[in-house]
Amino acid sequence: KMATDLPNVVFVLGGPGSGKGTQCARIVDTYGWVHLSAGDLLRAEVASGSPDGEMISNYIKEGKIVPVEVTCNLLRKAMETSGKKNFLIDGFPRNQNNYDGWNRVMGEAANVAMVLFFDCSEEVMRKRLLGRAETSGRTDDNEATILKRFRVFQEETMPVIEIFDGAGKTRKIDATRTPDAVFEDVKALVEA
């Protein structure tokens, strides 16, 4: 449910390669929402060469999750400077610590309308990621890191999706299909 006075947040979750970025880009084009990718914000901080950036870089290389205060503060800053009201937050919260940190840092300052969960098999995601690796230049699109990322998603992110599900906030979408088919489901949920 969208609020009127607070910023509206839709968390976008799914395994690596499930199509989160693709679908977020379509929502932005269609509805004018602001897409905040926790990963992109973290990578931009790395590129800035700041001390935080160096620390973040080490976490990313290891396939580990960056401390929640760092991520939440980057998200908050991006939301405040956007001047907009509707936000897609992609790839966050990834674990219980992220979930608790969001509640601590953002708490009542934002309305979490729903979680879009892009459900996709590991085999489909693996093929997509290895295809993306040919052009992305991302250090985490390699076979060994991909397997670690799948494990982290199952062990750490799925329990968070289940918390939102228990609160009636999760909207599960079959993400093994074509981007067009997936977006038809996304539109129905965003417009509901």
NULUM-346362 format. One line per field, with one value per residue: residue in three letters; x, y, z of N, C-alpha, C in turn. Coordinates in pm, whole numbers, plus 32768, in hexadecimal, padded with zeros to 4 digits. Atoms other than C-alpha are relative to their C-alpha. Layout:
<pts>
residu: (ALA_...)
n.east: (X_...)
n.north: (Y_...)
n.up: (Z_...)
ca.east: (X_...)
ca.north: (Y_...)
ca.up: (Z_...)
c.east: (X_...)
c.north: (Y_...)
c.up: (Z_...)
</pts>
This chain:
<pts>
residu: (LYS_MET_ALA_THR_ASP_LEU_PRO_ASN_VAL_VAL_PHE_VAL_LEU_GLY_GLY_PRO_GLY_SER_GLY_LYS_GLY_THR_GLN_CYS_ALA_ARG_ILE_VAL_ASP_THR_TYR_GLY_TRP_VAL_HIS_LEU_SER_ALA_GLY_ASP_LEU_LEU_ARG_ALA_GLU_VAL_ALA_SER_GLY_SER_PRO_ASP_GLY_GLU_MET_ILE_SER_ASN_TYR_ILE_LYS_GLU_GLY_LYS_ILE_VAL_PRO_VAL_GLU_VAL_THR_CYS_ASN_LEU_LEU_ARG_LYS_ALA_MET_GLU_THR_SER_GLY_LYS_LYS_ASN_PHE_LEU_ILE_ASP_GLY_PHE_PRO_ARG_ASN_GLN_ASN_ASN_TYR_ASP_GLY_TRP_ASN_ARG_VAL_MET_GLY_GLU_ALA_ALA_ASN_VAL_ALA_MET_VAL_LEU_PHE_PHE_ASP_CYS_SER_GLU_GLU_VAL_MET_ARG_LYS_ARG_LEU_LEU_GLY_ARG_ALA_GLU_THR_SER_GLY_ARG_THR_ASP_ASP_ASN_GLU_ALA_THR_ILE_LEU_LYS_ARG_PHE_ARG_VAL_PHE_GLN_GLU_GLU_THR_MET_PRO_VAL_ILE_GLU_ILE_PHE_ASP_GLY_ALA_GLY_LYS_THR_ARG_LYS_ILE_ASP_ALA_THR_ARG_THR_PRO_ASP_ALA_VAL_PHE_GLU_ASP_VAL_LYS_ALA_LEU_VAL_GLU_ALA)
n.east: (8055_7FAF_801D_8003_7FA3_7F79_7FCF_802B_7F91_8018_7F84_7FFA_7FA6_7FF8_7F76_7FAD_8023_8090_803F_8027_7FD8_804E_808A_7FFD_7FF1_8083_805A_7FD5_802C_8092_8044_7FB1_7FCD_7F6F_7FC6_7F87_7FC3_7F9D_7F81_7FCC_7FD4_7F83_7F97_7FDE_7FAE_7F7C_7FC2_7FDD_7F7C_8008_7FDC_8072_7FFC_7F9C_8037_806E_7FC1_7FD3_8078_8038_7FA5_8012_808A_803D_805E_7FC7_8045_8083_8002_7FC8_8065_8076_7FE1_7FFB_808C_8045_7FCB_8034_808F_8010_7FD1_8047_8076_8073_8051_800F_7F7B_7FE7_7F7E_7FDD_7F96_7FFA_7F9F_7FCF_7FF8_8041_7FB8_8030_808C_7FFF_7FBF_8062_8063_7FBC_7FD5_8070_8075_807F_7FE4_8028_806A_7FDF_8080_7FFD_7F84_800A_7FA2_7FEC_7FDF_7FBD_7FAB_7F70_7FCB_801F_7FB0_7F74_7FF0_800A_7F89_7F8A_8013_7FE5_7F71_7FB5_8003_8018_7F86_8014_7FA6_804B_8042_7FAE_803E_7FEC_8049_808F_802E_8004_8070_807B_8007_8021_808C_8056_7FF0_8011_806A_8083_8046_8036_8076_8067_8032_805D_8071_8051_8044_8056_7FC3_7FB6_8044_7FA5_800D_7FAF_7F9E_7FBA_803B_7FC4_8014_8085_8064_7FEC_802D_8093_8021_7FD0_805E_807C_7FE7_7FE3_807A_806E)
n.north: (7F89_7F87_7F96_7F7E_7F9F_8038_8040_808B_8058_808A_804C_805D_806B_8077_802D_7FBB_8028_801B_7F9A_7F8B_7F83_7FF4_7FDB_7F7A_7F9F_7FF5_7FB6_7F74_7FCB_7FFE_7FBA_7F90_8018_7FFB_8084_7FFE_8083_8000_8026_7F91_7F97_8031_7FFD_7F72_7FD7_803D_7FB4_7F79_8008_7FD9_806D_805D_8047_806B_8066_803E_804F_807E_8053_802B_8065_807D_802C_7FEC_7F91_7F86_7FD7_7FC5_7F6E_7FC6_800C_7FAF_7F72_7FE3_8000_7F8B_7F8A_8003_7FE0_7F72_7FA5_8018_7FAA_8051_803D_8091_803B_808F_801D_807D_804D_7FD9_8036_8084_805D_7FD2_7F88_7F93_7FE7_7FBB_7F7F_7FAA_7FD7_7FA3_7F85_7FC0_800D_7FC5_7F95_802E_8064_8075_8027_808F_803C_804C_8070_8041_808B_8033_8072_7FE4_8020_7F8D_7F8E_801C_7FE5_7F6F_7FBE_801E_7FAF_7F74_7FF3_7FE2_7F70_7FA9_7FD7_800F_8064_806B_8055_8074_807C_8018_7F9A_8016_806B_7FC5_7FA3_8051_8036_7F8E_7FDE_8067_8003_7F80_7FAA_8043_7FEB_7F78_8003_8044_7F9F_7FA7_8053_800D_7F7F_7FE9_7F9B_803C_801F_805D_8000_8065_7FB4_8055_7FE1_7F8E_7F7F_7FC9_804A_7FDB_7F76_7FFE_8019_7F8D_7F90_801C_7FE9_7F72_7FB3_8030)
n.up: (8000_800B_7F9F_8043_7FC5_7FF5_807A_8013_8024_8028_8000_8071_7FD8_8053_8008_8064_8087_800A_8054_7FAF_8042_807C_7FE0_7FC4_806E_8041_7FA5_8009_8082_800A_7F92_7FCE_7F79_7FF1_7FE8_7FAF_7FF1_7F94_803E_8050_7FA3_7FC4_8066_8018_7F8E_801A_806E_7FCF_7FC1_7F72_7FA4_7FFE_807F_7FFA_7FA7_804C_8069_7FC7_7FE7_8081_8039_7FB6_800C_7F7C_7FF4_7FC8_7F83_801C_7FED_807A_8069_7FDD_800F_8090_802F_7FC9_8045_808A_7FFA_7FDB_806A_807E_800D_802C_7F95_800F_800D_800A_7FC5_8042_7FBF_7F73_7F9F_8028_7F8D_7F85_7FD5_8057_7FDC_7F7E_8015_8044_7F9C_7FA5_8044_8047_7FAB_802C_8063_8085_8005_8052_803C_801F_8030_807D_7FF7_8082_7FE3_8077_7FE1_8004_8087_8057_7FD2_8021_8090_8014_7FC7_8051_8079_7FDC_7FE0_807A_801E_7F8B_7FB9_7F6F_7FC7_7FBD_8063_8025_7FCF_7F6F_7FB3_801B_7FA5_7F7A_7FFC_7FF7_7F78_7FA9_8018_7FC1_7F6F_7FBC_8036_7FFD_7F81_7FFC_8058_7FB2_7F9C_8048_8027_7F87_7FEB_8074_8059_806F_807D_8044_8092_8045_804E_8062_8083_8049_7FBC_801E_7FB2_7F74_7FEC_7FFB_7F73_7FB2_8016_7FB7_7F71_7FE8_8017_7FAA)
ca.east: (8000_808C_80A0_8068_8150_827C_8364_82E0_83D8_83B8_84CF_8539_85CD_8636_876E_8895_882E_86B7_8673_8654_8713_865D_8505_8564_85D1_847C_83C3_8492_8445_82D1_8282_839D_8406_8568_8633_8731_880F_88C6_89D3_89F4_8A0A_8B17_8BD8_8BC5_8C55_8D71_8DB3_8DC3_8F03_8E87_8EFB_8D9A_8DC0_8EF9_8E52_8D1D_8DFC_8E8E_8D33_8CBA_8DEF_8DAD_8C3C_8BE6_8ADC_8B49_8AFD_8995_89DC_8AAB_899B_8879_892A_8972_8801_8781_8864_87F5_8684_86AB_8767_867B_8558_846C_836F_8367_849A_84FF_8614_86BE_8786_8736_86F5_87CB_87D0_8747_8853_87EB_867D_86C3_87AA_86A0_85A6_86A5_8721_85E1_84D3_839E_844A_83D4_82A7_8307_81E7_8252_836B_8383_8424_84AF_84AE_85A1_8658_87CF_880B_875D_880E_8962_8936_88CD_89F3_8AF7_8A63_8A72_8BDB_8C48_8BEE_8BB7_8D1D_8C92_8D8A_8C70_8BF0_8CCD_8C75_8D0D_8C77_8B26_8B0C_8B61_8A5C_894F_89A1_8997_8847_87AE_883A_8818_8720_860D_85C6_8592_84A3_83E7_83CF_832E_8251_81D6_8179_80BB_81B3_825A_81E8_8289_82C6_833E_847E_84E8_8412_8466_8492_834C_8281_8317_82CA_8159_8149_8215_812B_7FF8_8097_8118_7FC7_7EF9)
ca.north: (8000_8152_8265_83D4_8487_839C_8320_81D6_80B9_7F76_7E83_7DB5_7C65_7B2D_7A61_7AE9_7AEA_7AD2_7C0F_7D13_7E22_7DE1_7DF9_7F2B_7FDF_7F95_8016_8157_8186_813D_81E1_82D9_8238_825B_811A_80F7_7FC8_7F87_7EDE_8005_80FD_8025_8002_817E_81B1_80BE_8182_82C9_824B_82A8_81E3_814D_80EE_8022_7F6A_7F28_7EA5_7D9A_7D20_7D10_7C4F_7B4B_7B31_7BA9_7CA0_7E06_7E90_7F07_8068_80B0_8034_80DB_8229_8218_81C3_82D8_83DA_836E_8382_84DA_856F_84E2_85CB_84AB_83DE_8279_819B_8042_7FBF_7EA4_7D95_7E07_7D9A_7C67_7BD5_7BF7_7CF8_7DCF_7DAD_7E14_7F2C_7FB8_7FBA_8069_8169_81AA_8129_8201_82EA_8216_8142_7FE4_7FA0_7E43_7D57_7CE8_7B8F_7B15_799C_78F1_77A3_77A0_7702_7823_7927_7880_788C_79F9_7A5B_79A8_7A55_7BA6_7B65_7B81_7CF3_7D6F_7D85_7D2A_7C6E_7BA1_7B0B_79D4_7869_7851_7999_794C_7809_78C7_79CE_78C2_782B_7980_79CA_7880_7895_7A08_7AB2_79AA_79C4_7B3E_7B04_7A17_7B28_7C13_7AF6_7AC2_7C35_7C11_7CEC_7BF1_7BDD_7AAB_7AB5_7995_7A2F_7908_7996_7AA2_7C08_7C6B_7B58_7BAE_7D21_7CD8_7C4B_7D6E_7E70_7DC7_7DDB_7F40_7FBA_7EF8)
ca.up: (8000_7F9C_80A3_8056_8147_8163_8051_7FC7_7FB1_7EF0_7F44_7E15_7E73_7DBA_7D84_7CBB_7B4D_7B93_7AC9_7BDE_7B21_79D9_7A79_7B48_7A0A_7971_7AA5_7A98_7924_794F_7A9E_7AE0_7C27_7CAE_7C9A_7DB1_7D92_7ED6_7E04_7D13_7E34_7ED6_7D8D_7D57_7EB3_7E5A_7D17_7DDE_7E84_7FE3_8116_812A_7FBC_7FFF_8120_8046_7F2D_800F_8076_7F0B_7E95_7FA2_7F45_80A6_8117_8164_82C6_82D5_8356_821F_8133_81EC_81F3_807C_803D_8122_807F_7F21_7F84_8021_7EFB_7DF0_7E36_7DDD_7EA1_7E15_7E33_7DC2_7EA0_7DEA_7E9C_7FFD_8111_80CD_822D_838D_83E1_82B3_8315_847E_840A_831C_843A_851C_841D_8355_8441_8415_8318_81F1_8195_8121_802F_7FC0_7F62_7DF7_7E0A_7CBC_7CE6_7BF9_7BEB_7C2A_7AD3_7A1E_7AF7_7ABF_7943_7952_7A32_795F_782C_78DD_7947_77DC_77D7_793E_79BC_7B15_7BF0_7C8C_7B42_7B48_7B8E_7CEE_7D6A_7CC6_7D92_7ED2_7E7D_7E47_7F9C_8048_7FA3_801B_817B_81C0_80D3_80C0_8238_820D_80E8_81D1_82DF_81E0_8168_82CC_82D5_818B_80CC_7FDE_7E73_7DCE_7C56_7B79_7AEF_7A16_78FA_77F9_7876_77C4_786E_79C1_798F_794F_7AB3_7B3C_7A9F_7B35_7C90_7C72_7BF3_7CF6)
c.east: (8058_7FD1_7FFE_806B_8091_8032_7FD1_8075_7FC8_8089_7FF8_8069_7FF5_8093_804E_7FDD_7F6C_7FB6_7FD5_801D_7FAF_7F73_7FF9_800A_7F7A_7F9D_8022_7FCC_7F69_7FBF_804F_8032_8098_8032_8082_8031_8069_808A_803F_8033_8085_8073_802B_8059_808E_804B_802D_8089_8001_802F_7F8F_8001_8061_7FCF_7F90_8038_802A_7F8B_7FCB_8055_7FEE_7F73_7FB4_7FA7_8040_7FB4_7F85_7FFE_8031_7F96_7F88_801B_800C_7F72_7FB6_802B_7FC8_7F6B_7FEB_8025_7FB1_7F8E_7F83_7FC1_7FF7_8085_7FFB_8089_8021_8072_8013_7F73_8023_8006_7FBC_8040_7FD5_7F73_7FF9_803C_7FA4_7F9B_803B_8019_7F89_7F7E_7F80_8014_7FDB_7F93_802C_7F7C_7FFA_808E_7FDE_806C_8005_8037_8036_805B_8094_803A_7FE9_8056_8093_801C_7FFD_807F_807D_7FF8_8021_8095_8052_8008_8000_807F_7FF4_8057_7FB4_7FB1_805F_7FC8_800C_7FAE_7F69_7FCA_7FF7_7F86_7F7A_7FEC_7FD7_7F6D_7FA3_8003_7FD9_7F8C_7F77_7FB9_7FC2_7F83_7F8D_7FC7_7F99_7F82_7F9F_7FB1_7FA5_8037_8041_7FA4_8061_7FE2_805B_805E_804E_7FD2_8048_7FE9_7F75_7F93_8008_7FC7_7F68_7FD2_8027_7F9D_7F7F_8011_8017_7F81_7F8E_7FDE)
c.north: (807C_8068_8085_805D_7FD0_7FD1_7F6E_7FAE_7F78_7FBD_7F9A_7F97_7F88_7FDA_8051_7FCD_7FE2_8069_807D_8083_801B_8031_808A_806B_8016_804D_8095_803F_8013_805B_8076_7FF0_800C_7F74_8011_7F71_800B_7FE0_8071_8071_7FD9_8006_8091_8035_7FC8_8054_808A_8001_8028_7F8C_7F99_7FAB_7F8B_7F8C_7FB3_7FA1_7F77_7FA2_7FC7_7F92_7F78_7FC7_800F_807C_8073_8026_8058_8099_8047_8002_8059_8095_8029_8006_807D_807F_8009_8024_8094_805D_7FF2_8062_7FB4_7FB9_7F67_7FC0_7F69_7FEB_7F70_7FBD_8021_7FF7_7F6E_7F9B_803F_8082_807A_802A_8050_808C_8064_8033_8063_8087_804B_7FFC_8035_806C_7FD8_7F97_7F8E_7FC8_7F6B_7FD5_7FB7_7F95_7FB9_7F74_7FBE_7F8C_8026_7FE6_8075_8078_7FEF_801F_8096_8047_7FE7_804A_8092_8018_8025_8095_805B_8038_7FF2_7F8D_7F8C_7FA8_7F93_7F87_7FEF_8062_7FEF_7F96_8032_805A_7FB6_7FCE_806F_8027_7F9F_800A_8081_8054_7FBD_800F_808D_8008_7FBF_805A_805C_7FB3_7FF0_807E_8022_8062_7FC5_7FE3_7FAF_7FFB_7F94_8048_7FAB_8022_8075_8081_803B_7FBC_8025_808C_800C_7FEA_8077_8074_7FED_801D_8093_8055_7FDA_8066)
c.up: (8000_8067_7FB5_8035_8008_7F78_7FFD_7FCF_7FD8_7FFE_7F8E_8021_7FA3_7FF9_7F99_7F74_7FED_7FAD_804A_7FB8_7F83_801E_8041_7F95_7FBA_8056_7FFC_7F7F_7FFB_8067_803B_808F_8001_8024_804F_800F_806E_7FC6_7FAF_8059_8042_7F9B_7FE0_8070_7FF1_7F98_802E_8042_8093_8057_800C_7F81_8000_8057_7FB7_7F96_8032_801D_7F7D_7FC1_8041_7FF4_8083_7FFF_804D_8081_7FE3_800F_7F83_7F92_801C_7FF0_7F6E_7FC7_802F_7FB6_7F71_7FFC_801A_7F8F_7F7D_7FE8_7FD5_8077_7FFA_7FDB_7FF4_803D_7FDF_804D_8092_8038_7FE0_8071_8079_8032_7FAD_8027_8083_7FF1_7FBC_8067_8064_7FBE_7FC3_804F_7FC2_7F95_7F72_800D_7FA5_7FCC_7FE5_7FDF_7F7F_8007_7F79_8018_7F81_8027_7FF6_7F76_7FA0_8028_7FDA_7F6D_7FE4_8031_7FAD_7F7A_801A_8016_7F85_7FE3_807B_803F_8098_8034_803F_7F9E_7FCF_804A_8098_8054_7FEE_8061_808F_800F_8008_8090_8063_7FF0_8049_8099_8045_7FCD_8006_8087_800D_7FA9_804C_806E_7FBE_7FD6_8075_8020_7F89_7F9A_7F83_7F89_7FAC_7F6A_7FC6_7F9F_7F9D_7F72_7FBD_804E_7FE6_8053_8093_8018_8001_8091_8058_7FF3_8050_8095_801F_7FF4_805D_806C)
</pts>
